[in-house]
Amino acid sequence: MTKLALHVELKARSGKEDEVADFLKSAQALVADEPETTVWFAVRYDHNTFAIFDAFNNEAGRQAHLNGKVAAALMARAAELFETPPQIKNPEVLADRLPG
């Protein structure tokens, strides 16, 4: 069962909304190489508010993701793309329903 997650809220800088959307879409290929990332979603709430939600079976998987390519690419472009630093939360998963 999925036990842990990350929720990262992202506020795009004015004029950078399309770049943020493109960046998040491209990150899917990077996370595909992370076997311990059980689920990964990049979402858009409104014109400039985005988020990443991903989940893991254990803390080792969550830490591997935080030290992985997506996180590195996100932090490398944070000042350019976002109004504020990414807001990272570490929720506990209480229940899930996954395919398979």
N, C-alpha and C positions, 0 to 999 in steps of 0.2 A: 504494500500500500504506500501511496505517496504520503510523506510525512511533513515535509518542509517546502517552503516556497520563497520566492522573491517577488516583490512588487516594486517596480521602478517607475515613478511618475516623472514625466519629461515635459517641460514647457518650452516650445520652440520660440526662438527669437523671431521678431517680426520680419517677414520676408524669407525666412528659412523653413517654413512649414513643409514645402514640397521636398526640400533636401532631407529633412528629418524623416518624412514618409519613405523616401527612396532608401535612406540609410537603414531604416528598420526592415524594409523588405529584403535588402541585400544581406542582412544579418542572419536570415534564415539558413543560408548556406553554411555559415560559420558554426551555428549551433548544431547542425546536422552531424558534425564531427564530435559531439559530446554525448557519449553513450549513457552517462549518468543523469542527463537532463531528460526527465520523463515526459514533460510537456513544455511547450514554449509558445507564447502568444505575443505578438506585437499588435497593439490596438490604438485607435484614434478615438478620443472622446468628443472633441470639437475641433475647431479650426487650428488651434495651436497647442492642444493638450493631448499628449500621447502617453502610452505606458507599455511596459514589458511585464508579463507575468510568466513565470516559469516555476516548475515544481520538481522535487527530487525525493528519492527514497531515504536519503540520509544526509548528514552534514558534510560528509566527504564529497558528495555530488554537488551540493550547493557551493562549497568552497572551490571545487574544480571549475565550476561555471564562473564564479567571481574572479578567478585567476585566469580565465580563458580569453579567447580571441574576441568574443563579442564585447566583454567588459573592457578590454584594452582599447578596442576601436571606439567604443562609446566615450571613454574618458579622454582619449586623444583628441576627440572632436567636440567635447562638451562646451568649451568656452566659445567656440565658433557657432554652434548650433542652438544652444539653450540659454534661456534668460537666467536661469539659476542652475546650480549643480543638480544632477539627478538625485531625486529623493528616494533612497533605497530603504525598503521595509522588509523585514524578515518574518513573515507570518508562518504560523504552524497550520498545516492542513488538518482539518477535523474529519473530513470525509471526501471521497472522490468517486467519480464514475468515469472510467477510461475505456476506450475500445479494447477489445481483445479479451 
